[in-house]
């Protein structure tokens, strides 16, 4: 699983691109990614659908997997991602089964 981390003025977001990842985001993964003390520390995860999906350009999830309203920072992160502006960090997560 590959995630990109972007920093904005006061917030940090992870971008999960469905076209680049075959794994699904589970509630457990979302909690661990967003955890300030034990995870990657993110206010939310922007889920970018694959081009085959005919949906909105992206959605923003909180640590519980609930879709939350978009804010100007999340829109800015999506624009950076869409324009291929490099992220602050690229995180590779390997799930051992």
N, CA and C atoms as an extended XYZ file, in Angstrom:
291
Properties=species:S:1:pos:R:3:atomname:S:1:resname:S:1:resid:I:1 pbc="F F F"
N         0.845       -1.165        0.000 N   UNK     1
C         0.000        0.000        0.000 CA  UNK     1
C         0.895        1.233        0.000 C   UNK     1
N         0.565        2.181       -0.852 N   UNK     2
C         1.324        3.418       -0.941 CA  UNK     2
C         0.411        4.590       -0.590 C   UNK     2
N         0.884        5.430        0.325 N   UNK     3
C         0.158        6.625        0.737 CA  UNK     3
C         1.077        7.819        0.573 C   UNK     3
N         0.521        8.940        0.202 N   UNK     4
C         1.291       10.184        0.103 CA  UNK     4
C         0.822       11.109        1.213 C   UNK     4
N         1.756       11.756        1.900 N   UNK     5
C         1.403       12.656        2.989 CA  UNK     5
C         1.691       14.088        2.571 C   UNK     5
N         0.673       14.928        2.686 N   UNK     6
C         0.797       16.342        2.339 CA  UNK     6
C         0.534       17.193        3.572 C   UNK     6
N         1.308       18.235        3.712 N   UNK     7
C         1.139       19.196        4.804 CA  UNK     7
C         0.498       20.455        4.251 C   UNK     7
N        -0.449       20.968        4.977 N   UNK     8
C        -1.025       22.268        4.671 CA  UNK     8
C        -0.761       23.174        5.860 C   UNK     8
N        -1.310       24.348        5.857 N   UNK     9
C        -1.033       25.342        6.889 CA  UNK     9
C        -1.135       24.765        8.290 C   UNK     9
N        -2.259       24.168        8.616 N   UNK    10
C        -2.460       23.653        9.963 CA  UNK    10
C        -2.787       22.166        9.998 C   UNK    10
N        -2.872       21.528        8.863 N   UNK    11
C        -3.329       20.144        8.824 CA  UNK    11
C        -2.436       19.288        7.949 C   UNK    11
N        -2.492       17.988        8.202 N   UNK    12
C        -1.774       17.010        7.407 CA  UNK    12
C        -2.783       15.980        6.911 C   UNK    12
N        -2.662       15.628        5.651 N   UNK    13
C        -3.570       14.660        5.062 CA  UNK    13
C        -2.781       13.585        4.347 C   UNK    13
N        -3.327       12.369        4.359 N   UNK    14
C        -2.801       11.283        3.557 CA  UNK    14
C        -3.661       11.161        2.317 C   UNK    14
N        -3.029       10.796        1.202 N   UNK    15
C        -3.770       10.555       -0.040 CA  UNK    15
C        -3.643        9.071       -0.367 C   UNK    15
N        -4.777        8.427       -0.507 N   UNK    16
C        -4.858        7.020       -0.888 CA  UNK    16
C        -5.451        6.976       -2.286 C   UNK    16
N        -4.646        6.585       -3.257 N   UNK    17
C        -5.092        6.521       -4.654 CA  UNK    17
C        -5.513        5.092       -4.960 C   UNK    17
N        -6.795        4.894       -5.214 N   UNK    18
C        -7.330        3.554       -5.467 CA  UNK    18
C        -6.730        2.910       -6.704 C   UNK    18
N        -6.309        3.710       -7.670 N   UNK    19
C        -5.738        3.139       -8.889 CA  UNK    19
C        -4.313        2.637       -8.669 C   UNK    19
N        -3.679        3.031       -7.565 N   UNK    20
C        -2.305        2.605       -7.276 CA  UNK    20
C        -2.231        1.575       -6.157 C   UNK    20
N        -3.355        1.252       -5.559 N   UNK    21
C        -3.391        0.321       -4.438 CA  UNK    21
C        -4.450       -0.740       -4.673 C   UNK    21
N        -4.079       -1.987       -4.462 N   UNK    22
C        -5.056       -3.069       -4.606 CA  UNK    22
C        -5.736       -3.384       -3.279 C   UNK    22
N        -5.143       -2.963       -2.175 N   UNK    23
C        -5.715       -3.216       -0.855 CA  UNK    23
C        -6.845       -2.241       -0.562 C   UNK    23
N        -7.691       -2.629        0.351 N   UNK    24
C        -8.781       -1.760        0.789 CA  UNK    24
C        -8.407       -1.106        2.111 C   UNK    24
N        -8.945        0.062        2.337 N   UNK    25
C        -8.746        0.741        3.625 CA  UNK    25
C        -9.762        0.191        4.615 C   UNK    25
N        -9.274       -0.417        5.666 N   UNK    26
C       -10.154       -0.953        6.699 CA  UNK    26
C       -10.241        0.048        7.851 C   UNK    26
N       -11.249       -0.057        8.693 N   UNK    27
C       -11.324        0.846        9.851 CA  UNK    27
C       -10.079        0.774       10.745 C   UNK    27
N        -9.514       -0.416       10.907 N   UNK    28
C        -8.301       -0.559       11.710 CA  UNK    28
C        -7.118        0.186       11.107 C   UNK    28
N        -6.969        0.099        9.799 N   UNK    29
C        -5.886        0.828        9.131 CA  UNK    29
C        -6.095        2.329        9.244 C   UNK    29
N        -7.327        2.773        9.050 N   UNK    30
C        -7.609        4.207        9.153 CA  UNK    30
C        -7.257        4.729       10.543 C   UNK    30
N        -7.636        3.995       11.578 N   UNK    31
C        -7.317        4.425       12.947 CA  UNK    31
C        -5.813        4.469       13.160 C   UNK    31
N        -5.112        3.456       12.680 N   UNK    32
C        -3.660        3.444       12.898 CA  UNK    32
C        -2.960        4.531       12.091 C   UNK    32
N        -3.419        4.829       10.902 N   UNK    33
C        -2.804        5.882       10.104 CA  UNK    33
C        -3.025        7.259       10.716 C   UNK    33
N        -4.192        7.484       11.278 N   UNK    34
C        -4.527        8.811       11.799 CA  UNK    34
C        -4.099        9.024       13.249 C   UNK    34
N        -3.616        8.006       13.911 N   UNK    35
C        -3.232        8.124       15.313 CA  UNK    35
C        -2.047        9.066       15.490 C   UNK    35
N        -2.199       10.023       16.370 N   UNK    36
C        -1.133       10.991       16.623 CA  UNK    36
C         0.040       10.360       17.358 C   UNK    36
N        -0.254        9.461       18.286 N   UNK    37
C         0.793        8.892       19.129 CA  UNK    37
C         1.439        7.642       18.556 C   UNK    37
N         0.696        6.866       17.791 N   UNK    38
C         1.224        5.593       17.336 CA  UNK    38
C         1.197        5.404       15.832 C   UNK    38
N         0.689        6.357       15.099 N   UNK    39
C         0.543        6.190       13.656 CA  UNK    39
C         1.278        7.252       12.870 C   UNK    39
N         0.745        7.550       11.714 N   UNK    40
C         1.361        8.500       10.793 CA  UNK    40
C         0.937        9.928       11.126 C   UNK    40
N        -0.120       10.093       11.887 N   UNK    41
C        -0.656       11.388       12.307 CA  UNK    41
C        -1.224       12.154       11.112 C   UNK    41
N        -2.496       12.000       10.925 N   UNK    42
C        -3.173       12.663        9.827 CA  UNK    42
C        -4.563       13.080       10.275 C   UNK    42
N        -5.015       14.249        9.815 N   UNK    43
C        -6.363       14.701       10.132 CA  UNK    43
C        -7.412       13.934        9.339 C   UNK    43
N        -7.004       13.355        8.238 N   UNK    44
C        -7.928       12.606        7.411 CA  UNK    44
C        -7.202       11.985        6.235 C   UNK    44
N        -7.931       11.167        5.515 N   UNK    45
C        -7.375       10.499        4.339 CA  UNK    45
C        -8.238       10.845        3.139 C   UNK    45
N        -7.607       11.405        2.125 N   UNK    46
C        -8.295       11.679        0.870 CA  UNK    46
C        -8.227       10.410        0.037 C   UNK    46
N        -9.376        9.897       -0.324 N   UNK    47
C        -9.448        8.697       -1.149 CA  UNK    47
C        -9.756        9.127       -2.566 C   UNK    47
N        -8.790        8.909       -3.449 N   UNK    48
C        -8.941        9.255       -4.863 CA  UNK    48
C        -9.368        7.993       -5.592 C   UNK    48
N       -10.555        7.993       -6.209 N   UNK    49
C       -11.020        6.784       -6.883 CA  UNK    49
C       -10.229        6.505       -8.155 C   UNK    49
N       -10.255        5.255       -8.582 N   UNK    50
C        -9.601        4.904       -9.839 CA  UNK    50
C       -10.400        5.510      -10.984 C   UNK    50
N        -9.746        5.723      -12.137 N   UNK    51
C       -10.458        6.321      -13.271 CA  UNK    51
C       -11.670        5.504      -13.723 C   UNK    51
N       -11.661        4.195      -13.471 N   UNK    52
C       -12.778        3.345      -13.886 CA  UNK    52
C       -14.040        3.644      -13.089 C   UNK    52
N       -13.858        4.135      -11.862 N   UNK    53
C       -15.016        4.470      -11.038 CA  UNK    53
C       -15.569        5.821      -11.493 C   UNK    53
N       -16.851        5.900      -11.618 N   UNK    54
C       -17.484        7.141      -12.069 CA  UNK    54
C       -18.081        7.840      -10.844 C   UNK    54
N       -17.194        8.397      -10.013 N   UNK    55
C       -17.629        9.033       -8.771 CA  UNK    55
C       -17.029       10.425       -8.665 C   UNK    55
N       -17.235       11.055       -7.535 N   UNK    56
C       -16.651       12.377       -7.279 CA  UNK    56
C       -15.133       12.268       -7.362 C   UNK    56
N       -14.425       13.395       -7.558 N   UNK    57
C       -12.973       13.339       -7.713 CA  UNK    57
C       -12.256       12.755       -6.498 C   UNK    57
N       -12.808       12.943       -5.312 N   UNK    58
C       -12.235       12.351       -4.109 CA  UNK    58
C       -13.212       12.501       -2.958 C   UNK    58
N       -12.941       11.740       -1.900 N   UNK    59
C       -13.712       11.916       -0.668 CA  UNK    59
C       -12.739       11.953        0.496 C   UNK    59
N       -13.153       12.552        1.569 N   UNK    60
C       -12.315       12.727        2.751 CA  UNK    60
C       -12.886       11.888        3.876 C   UNK    60
N       -12.046       10.994        4.434 N   UNK    61
C       -12.464       10.117        5.516 CA  UNK    61
C       -11.762       10.496        6.811 C   UNK    61
N       -12.466       10.329        7.925 N   UNK    62
C       -11.830       10.523        9.223 CA  UNK    62
C       -11.280        9.180        9.715 C   UNK    62
N       -10.773        9.144       10.935 N   UNK    63
C       -10.126        7.941       11.445 CA  UNK    63
C       -11.098        6.769       11.614 C   UNK    63
N       -12.389        7.031       11.653 N   UNK    64
C       -13.385        5.964       11.802 CA  UNK    64
C       -13.889        5.438       10.461 C   UNK    64
N       -13.480        6.076        9.383 N   UNK    65
C       -13.954        5.687        8.061 CA  UNK    65
C       -15.186        6.431        7.625 C   UNK    65
N       -15.613        7.410        8.420 N   UNK    66
C       -16.770        8.226        8.059 CA  UNK    66
C       -16.357        9.319        7.090 C   UNK    66
N       -17.202        9.555        6.110 N   UNK    67
C       -16.922       10.641        5.172 CA  UNK    67
C       -17.214       11.967        5.865 C   UNK    67
N       -16.268       12.882        5.788 N   UNK    68
C       -16.427       14.183        6.433 CA  UNK    68
C       -16.427       15.277        5.375 C   UNK    68
N       -16.901       16.440        5.764 N   UNK    69
C       -17.009       17.535        4.798 CA  UNK    69
C       -15.624       18.030        4.394 C   UNK    69
N       -15.543       18.466        3.173 N   UNK    70
C       -14.286       18.944        2.612 CA  UNK    70
C       -14.001       20.344        3.138 C   UNK    70
N       -12.726       20.635        3.333 N   UNK    71
C       -12.330       21.978        3.744 CA  UNK    71
C       -11.311       22.511        2.749 C   UNK    71
N       -10.904       23.754        2.910 N   UNK    72
C       -10.002       24.354        1.920 CA  UNK    72
C        -8.643       23.663        1.907 C   UNK    72
N        -8.188       23.147        3.060 N   UNK    73
C        -6.906       22.448        3.089 CA  UNK    73
C        -6.970       21.134        2.307 C   UNK    73
N        -8.069       20.393        2.454 N   UNK    74
C        -8.190       19.130        1.716 CA  UNK    74
C        -8.300       19.391        0.214 C   UNK    74
N        -8.982       20.451       -0.168 N   UNK    75
C        -9.065       20.803       -1.593 CA  UNK    75
C        -7.687       21.179       -2.144 C   UNK    75
N        -6.914       21.899       -1.343 N   UNK    76
C        -5.567       22.282       -1.753 CA  UNK    76
C        -4.669       21.058       -1.917 C   UNK    76
N        -4.788       20.106       -1.002 N   UNK    77
C        -4.011       18.871       -1.101 CA  UNK    77
C        -4.393       18.111       -2.358 C   UNK    77
N        -5.689       18.008       -2.648 N   UNK    78
C        -6.123       17.307       -3.848 CA  UNK    78
C        -5.581       17.978       -5.103 C   UNK    78
N        -5.595       19.294       -5.145 N   UNK    79
C        -5.052       20.014       -6.307 CA  UNK    79
C        -3.556       19.748       -6.468 C   UNK    79
N        -2.823       19.735       -5.375 N   UNK    80
C        -1.381       19.419       -5.444 CA  UNK    80
C        -1.175       18.008       -5.977 C   UNK    80
N        -1.963       17.070       -5.468 N   UNK    81
C        -1.834       15.686       -5.908 CA  UNK    81
C        -2.176       15.554       -7.385 C   UNK    81
N        -3.244       16.193       -7.807 N   UNK    82
C        -3.682       16.119       -9.205 CA  UNK    82
C        -2.655       16.720      -10.153 C   UNK    82
N        -1.961       17.755       -9.695 N   UNK    83
C        -0.953       18.425      -10.526 CA  UNK    83
C         0.426       17.790      -10.391 C   UNK    83
N         0.502       16.640       -9.710 N   UNK    84
C         1.753       15.906       -9.511 CA  UNK    84
C         2.810       16.700       -8.754 C   UNK    84
N         2.390       17.564       -7.857 N   UNK    85
C         3.340       18.256       -6.982 CA  UNK    85
C         3.783       17.248       -5.935 C   UNK    85
N         5.080       17.072       -5.738 N   UNK    86
C         5.558       16.032       -4.820 CA  UNK    86
C         5.024       16.212       -3.397 C   UNK    86
N         4.705       15.094       -2.740 N   UNK    87
C         4.222       15.160       -1.362 CA  UNK    87
C         5.365       15.417       -0.382 C   UNK    87
N         5.002       15.686        0.860 N   UNK    88
C         5.988       15.845        1.920 CA  UNK    88
C         6.691       14.521        2.183 C   UNK    88
N         5.932       13.444        2.188 N   UNK    89
C         6.454       12.089        2.425 CA  UNK    89
C         5.654       11.106        1.597 C   UNK    89
N         6.302       10.011        1.256 N   UNK    90
C         5.600        8.870        0.662 CA  UNK    90
C         5.783        7.724        1.637 C   UNK    90
N         4.684        7.093        1.999 N   UNK    91
C         4.706        6.060        3.010 CA  UNK    91
C         4.305        4.751        2.382 C   UNK    91
N         5.098        3.731        2.636 N   UNK    92
C         4.794        2.392        2.146 CA  UNK    92
C         4.396        1.541        3.342 C   UNK    92
N         3.239        0.950        3.279 N   UNK    93
C         2.734        0.143        4.371 CA  UNK    93
C         2.600       -1.287        3.868 C   UNK    93
N         3.181       -2.210        4.578 N   UNK    94
C         3.119       -3.620        4.202 CA  UNK    94
C         2.328       -4.365        5.263 C   UNK    94
N         1.296       -5.054        4.845 N   UNK    95
C         0.467       -5.808        5.760 CA  UNK    95
C         0.853       -7.263        5.649 C   UNK    95
N         1.374       -7.811        6.726 N   UNK    96
C         1.746       -9.233        6.727 CA  UNK    96
C         0.542      -10.062        7.102 C   UNK    96
N         0.201      -11.006        6.244 N   UNK    97
C        -0.946      -11.880        6.530 CA  UNK    97
C        -0.483      -13.178        7.103 C   UNK    97
